[in-house]
């Protein structure tokens, strides 16, 4: 049976963590810009954060597609952590977008 190597799984996991972390940093920058009433920059940073999440999500999805194709994926706490990080960041982005809306109402 075909199998994903541990090295490949570690590489994919780190890609997911890296891009999710980039997204987290960008979304917090966006909220800071919104707090300064710089909504154009906040929107740009949110878009960039969503692009980073998209990259992380694609890396995760590629691995899951392999499993769906019958390729064995070894158990990896690191991959589980990467998936958890990605889902947490996606939630943070949603929450921060709502915060930006509030700043627009307060400062707009």
N, CA and C of each residue as an Amber inpcrd file, in Angstrom:
protein
   324
   0.8460000  -1.1860000   0.0000000   0.0000000   0.0000000   0.0000000
   0.8890000   1.2470000   0.0000000   0.4960000   2.2030000  -0.8240000
   1.2280000   3.4620000  -0.8810000   1.0450000   4.2200000   0.4380000
   2.0950000   4.9390000   0.8450000   2.0640000   5.6350000   2.1310000
   2.7830000   6.9810000   2.0200000   2.2700000   7.9700000   2.7380000
   2.9360000   9.2680000   2.8420000   4.0770000   9.1070000   3.8370000
   5.2440000   9.6090000   3.4890000   6.3830000   9.4990000   4.4060000
   6.2060000  10.4560000   5.5760000   6.8340000  10.1250000   6.6950000
   6.8080000  11.0100000   7.8600000   7.3810000  12.3750000   7.5040000
   8.4560000  12.3960000   6.6940000   9.0730000  13.6690000   6.3020000
   8.1050000  14.5450000   5.5160000   7.3570000  13.9370000   4.6040000
   6.3810000  14.7030000   3.8290000   5.2790000  15.2490000   4.7350000
   4.8250000  14.4270000   5.6770000   3.7730000  14.8590000   6.5900000
   4.2580000  15.9930000   7.4900000   5.4970000  15.9130000   7.9440000
   6.0700000  16.9980000   8.7510000   6.1500000  18.2720000   7.9240000
   6.5810000  18.1570000   6.6770000   6.6890000  19.3230000   5.7960000
   5.3290000  19.9840000   5.5770000   4.3150000  19.1890000   5.2860000
   2.9730000  19.7220000   5.0800000   2.4640000  20.3630000   6.3720000
   2.6810000  19.6990000   7.4830000   2.2430000  20.2360000   8.7790000
   2.8640000  21.5970000   9.0380000   4.1450000  21.7290000   8.7710000
   4.8360000  22.9910000   9.0140000   4.3480000  24.0760000   8.0530000
   4.0160000  23.7010000   6.8280000   3.4440000  24.6790000   5.8880000
   2.1200000  25.2130000   6.4150000   1.2810000  24.3170000   6.9220000
  -0.0180000  24.7270000   7.4570000   0.1920000  25.6650000   8.6450000
   1.0730000  25.2920000   9.5650000   1.3380000  26.1080000  10.7520000
   1.9170000  27.4660000  10.3560000   2.8510000  27.4810000   9.4200000
   3.4830000  28.7250000   8.9730000   2.4520000  29.6900000   8.3930000
   1.6630000  29.2090000   7.4590000   0.6940000  30.0970000   6.7990000
  -0.4360000  30.5120000   7.7390000  -0.8590000  29.6080000   8.6140000
  -1.8760000  29.9800000   9.6030000  -1.3140000  31.0320000  10.5580000
  -0.0570000  30.8680000  10.9470000   0.5790000  31.8650000  11.8170000
   0.7110000  33.2100000  11.1360000   1.0540000  33.2030000   9.8710000
   1.1170000  34.4530000   9.1090000  -0.2510000  35.1360000   9.1020000
  -1.2910000  34.3420000   8.8970000  -2.6500000  34.8840000   8.8680000
  -3.0140000  35.4930000  10.2210000  -2.6430000  34.8170000  11.2800000
  -2.9430000  35.3330000  12.6280000  -2.2790000  36.6940000  12.8310000
  -1.0230000  36.8010000  12.4700000  -0.3000000  38.0720000  12.6220000
  -0.9730000  39.1690000  11.7970000  -1.3460000  38.8630000  10.5790000
  -1.9720000  39.8510000   9.7010000  -3.3170000  40.3170000  10.2240000
  -4.1150000  39.3990000  10.7560000  -5.4390000  39.7870000  11.2250000
  -5.3480000  40.6720000  12.4670000  -4.3640000  40.4240000  13.3130000
  -4.1900000  41.3060000  14.4690000  -3.6800000  42.6770000  14.0360000
  -2.8510000  42.7150000  13.0180000  -2.4310000  44.0070000  12.4520000
  -3.6500000  44.7500000  11.8900000  -4.5390000  44.0100000  11.2640000
  -5.7400000  44.6250000  10.6800000  -6.5940000  45.2810000  11.7590000
  -6.7670000  44.6120000  12.8740000  -7.5590000  45.1930000  13.9650000
  -6.8710000  46.4340000  14.5060000  -5.5570000  46.4000000  14.6110000
  -4.8310000  47.5930000  15.0640000  -5.0490000  48.7610000  14.1080000
  -5.0180000  48.4890000  12.8180000  -5.2680000  49.5610000  11.8380000
  -6.7050000  50.0760000  11.9540000  -7.6410000  49.1810000  12.1820000
  -9.0320000  49.6090000  12.3500000  -9.1790000  50.4770000  13.5970000
  -8.4290000  50.1560000  14.6480000  -8.5110000  50.9580000  15.8670000
  -7.9900000  52.3740000  15.6360000  -7.1850000  52.5450000  14.5980000
  -6.6680000  53.8610000  14.2040000  -7.5310000  54.4890000  13.1100000
  -8.6540000  53.8640000  12.8050000  -9.5840000  54.2960000  11.7560000
  -8.9830000  54.2230000  10.3550000  -7.9860000  53.3640000  10.1790000
  -7.3800000  53.1430000   8.8660000  -8.0230000  51.8850000   8.2690000
  -9.2500000  52.0420000   7.8080000 -10.0380000  50.8930000   7.3710000
  -9.5930000  50.3370000   6.0220000  -9.0420000  51.1740000   5.1930000
  -8.5300000  50.6860000   3.9080000  -7.3780000  49.7030000   4.1450000
  -6.4680000  50.0660000   5.0350000  -5.3420000  49.1740000   5.3510000
  -5.8320000  47.9370000   6.0920000  -6.8040000  48.1060000   6.9780000
  -7.3660000  46.9580000   7.6960000  -7.9580000  45.9510000   6.7110000
  -8.6980000  46.4440000   5.7250000  -9.2920000  45.5510000   4.7210000
  -8.2220000  44.8480000   3.8960000  -7.1560000  45.5690000   3.5520000
  -6.0590000  44.9610000   2.7940000  -5.4160000  43.8310000   3.5990000
  -5.1990000  44.0700000   4.8890000  -4.5800000  43.0690000   5.7490000
  -5.4880000  41.8580000   5.9570000  -6.7840000  42.0890000   6.0630000
  -7.7340000  40.9720000   6.1760000  -7.6870000  40.1190000   4.9110000
  -7.6420000  40.7620000   3.7660000  -7.5550000  40.0050000   2.5090000
  -6.2740000  39.1710000   2.4780000  -5.1780000  39.7780000   2.8890000
  -3.8990000  39.0590000   2.9120000  -3.9630000  37.8820000   3.8970000
  -4.5980000  38.1000000   5.0510000  -4.7590000  37.0170000   6.0300000
  -5.5810000  35.8780000   5.4390000  -6.6510000  36.2130000   4.7390000
  -7.4780000  35.1840000   4.1090000  -6.7130000  34.4310000   3.0260000
  -5.8310000  35.1180000   2.3090000  -4.9920000  34.4460000   1.3100000
  -4.0540000  33.4360000   1.9880000  -3.4850000  33.8310000   3.1240000
  -2.5970000  32.9200000   3.8700000  -3.3770000  31.7010000   4.3680000
  -4.5800000  31.9240000   4.8700000  -5.4150000  30.8130000   5.3230000
  -5.7350000  29.8970000   4.1470000  -5.9940000  30.4900000   2.9930000
  -6.2690000  29.6840000   1.8000000  -5.0950000  28.7870000   1.4400000
  -3.8950000  29.3110000   1.5470000  -2.6880000  28.5180000   1.2630000
  -2.5510000  27.3760000   2.2640000  -2.7680000  27.6880000   3.5510000
  -2.6930000  26.6570000   4.5900000  -3.7660000  25.5950000   4.3730000
  -4.9560000  26.0440000   4.0620000  -6.0730000  25.1150000   3.8580000
  -5.8100000  24.2020000   2.6710000  -5.2260000  24.7420000   1.6060000
  -4.9270000  23.9150000   0.4330000  -3.9060000  22.8330000   0.7600000
  -2.8910000  23.1780000   1.5480000  -1.8940000  22.1840000   1.9490000
  -2.5500000  21.0620000   2.7530000  -3.4310000  21.4380000   3.6770000
  -4.1530000  20.4430000   4.4790000  -5.0400000  19.5790000   3.5900000
  -5.7640000  20.2190000   2.6900000  -6.6860000  19.4950000   1.8150000
  -5.9480000  18.5140000   0.9230000  -4.7770000  18.8930000   0.4270000
  -3.9870000  17.9810000  -0.4090000  -3.6650000  16.6900000   0.3450000
  -3.3340000  16.8320000   1.6330000  -3.0250000  15.6450000   2.4290000
  -4.2760000  14.7990000   2.6450000  -5.3840000  15.4390000   2.9380000
  -6.6280000  14.7030000   3.1640000  -7.1130000  14.0060000   1.8910000
  -6.8690000  14.6250000   0.7380000  -7.2440000  13.9920000  -0.5300000
  -6.4420000  12.7160000  -0.7490000  -5.1860000  12.7320000  -0.3340000
  -4.3710000  11.5210000  -0.4700000  -4.9850000  10.3820000   0.3320000
  -5.4150000  10.7030000   1.5470000  -6.0350000   9.6610000   2.3650000
  -7.3190000   9.1550000   1.7100000  -8.1020000  10.0600000   1.1500000
  -9.3430000   9.6680000   0.4710000  -9.0590000   8.7810000  -0.7350000
  -7.8830000   8.9400000  -1.3300000  -7.4860000   8.1120000  -2.4790000
  -6.9390000   6.7580000  -2.0480000  -6.8880000   6.5200000  -0.7300000
  -6.4130000   5.2310000  -0.2420000  -4.9420000   5.2110000   0.1280000
  -4.2930000   6.3560000   0.0780000  -2.8860000   6.4310000   0.4690000
  -2.8320000   6.5350000   1.9880000  -2.0260000   5.6830000   2.5990000
  -1.9450000   5.6390000   4.0570000  -1.2310000   6.8790000   4.5910000
  -1.8490000   7.5230000   5.5820000  -1.2790000   8.6940000   6.2420000
  -0.9300000   8.2600000   7.6600000   0.3450000   8.3240000   8.0490000
   0.6850000   7.9210000   9.4170000   0.1100000   8.9030000  10.4330000
  -0.1480000   8.4050000  11.6340000  -0.6280000   9.2860000  12.6980000
   0.4430000  10.3130000  13.0170000   0.0210000  11.5610000  13.2060000
   0.9780000  12.6210000  13.5110000   0.3410000  13.6600000  14.4170000
   0.8030000  13.7550000  15.6610000   0.3150000  14.8350000  16.5230000
   0.6080000  16.2090000  15.9190000   1.7030000  16.3270000  15.1790000
   2.0490000  17.6040000  14.5540000   1.0020000  18.0010000  13.5160000
   0.5490000  17.0530000  12.7070000  -0.4860000  17.3600000  11.7170000
  -1.7940000  17.7310000  12.4090000  -2.1160000  17.0320000  13.5000000
  -3.2980000  17.3960000  14.2770000  -3.1880000  18.8080000  14.8260000
  -2.0080000  19.1540000  15.3180000  -1.7700000  20.5120000  15.8210000
  -1.9190000  21.5370000  14.6920000  -1.3950000  21.2000000  13.5210000
  -1.4910000  22.1100000  12.3770000  -2.9550000  22.3570000  12.0130000
  -3.7430000  21.3130000  11.9830000  -5.1660000  21.4540000  11.6600000
  -5.8800000  22.2870000  12.7250000  -5.5590000  22.0440000  13.9840000
  -6.1560000  22.8150000  15.0750000  -5.7930000  24.2870000  14.9540000
  -4.5370000  24.5600000  14.6590000  -4.0750000  25.9420000  14.5010000
  -4.8360000  26.6250000  13.3680000  -4.9770000  25.9470000  12.2570000
  -5.6740000  26.5130000  11.1080000  -7.1260000  26.8430000  11.4490000
  -7.8170000  25.9250000  12.0840000  -9.2220000  26.1700000  12.4180000
  -9.3580000  27.2990000  13.4420000  -8.4290000  27.3860000  14.3800000
  -8.4630000  28.4620000  15.3710000  -8.2630000  29.8080000  14.6950000
  -7.3080000  29.8760000  13.7880000  -7.0360000  31.1360000  13.0840000
  -8.2300000  31.5350000  12.2270000  -8.8780000  30.5800000  11.5900000
 -10.0610000  30.9140000  10.7950000 -11.1350000  31.5430000  11.6900000
 -11.3010000  31.0130000  12.8850000 -12.2580000  31.5850000  13.8330000
 -11.8250000  32.9800000  14.2620000 -10.5330000  33.1530000  14.5300000
 -10.0300000  34.4710000  14.9150000 -10.2770000  35.5020000  13.8150000
 -10.0830000  35.1160000  12.5790000 -10.3220000  36.0470000  11.4710000
 -11.7920000  36.4730000  11.4680000 -12.6850000  35.5150000  11.6250000
 -14.1110000  35.8540000  11.6530000 -14.4240000  36.8170000  12.7960000
 -13.8630000  36.5570000  13.9560000 -14.1130000  37.4330000  15.1050000
 -13.5170000  38.8230000  14.8830000 -12.3270000  38.8810000  14.3340000
 -11.6770000  40.1670000  14.1200000 -12.4000000  40.9830000  13.0470000
 -12.9770000  40.3110000  12.0670000 -13.7750000  41.0410000  11.0750000
 -14.9690000  41.7160000  11.7410000 -15.5550000  41.0510000  12.7130000
 -16.6630000  41.6580000  13.4530000 -16.1680000  42.8330000  14.2900000
 -14.9840000  42.6990000  14.8640000 -14.4190000  43.8100000  15.6260000
 -14.1610000  45.0180000  14.7270000 -13.6890000  44.7580000  13.5330000
 -13.4420000  45.8460000  12.5920000 -14.7550000  46.5620000  12.2570000
 -15.8320000  45.8110000  12.0890000 -17.1420000  46.4160000  11.8570000
 -17.5160000  47.3490000  13.0180000 -17.2490000  46.8940000  14.2290000
 -17.5410000  47.7240000  15.3980000 -16.7060000  49.0030000  15.3900000
 -15.4210000  48.8760000  15.0520000 -14.5830000  50.0770000  14.9540000
 -15.1250000  51.0390000  13.9030000 -15.6090000  50.5060000  12.7960000
 -16.1780000  51.3770000  11.7560000 -17.3700000  52.1470000  12.2980000
 -18.1910000  51.4910000  13.0960000 -19.3590000  52.1690000  13.6760000
 -18.9190000  53.2270000  14.6870000 -17.9080000  52.9160000  15.4650000
 -17.4450000  53.8460000  16.4990000 -16.6480000  55.0200000  15.9370000
 -15.8320000  54.7270000  14.9320000 -14.8980000  55.7370000  14.4380000
 -15.2350000  56.2580000  13.0480000 -16.1390000  55.5230000  12.3700000
 -16.4460000  55.8340000  10.9860000 -17.1020000  57.1390000  10.8330000
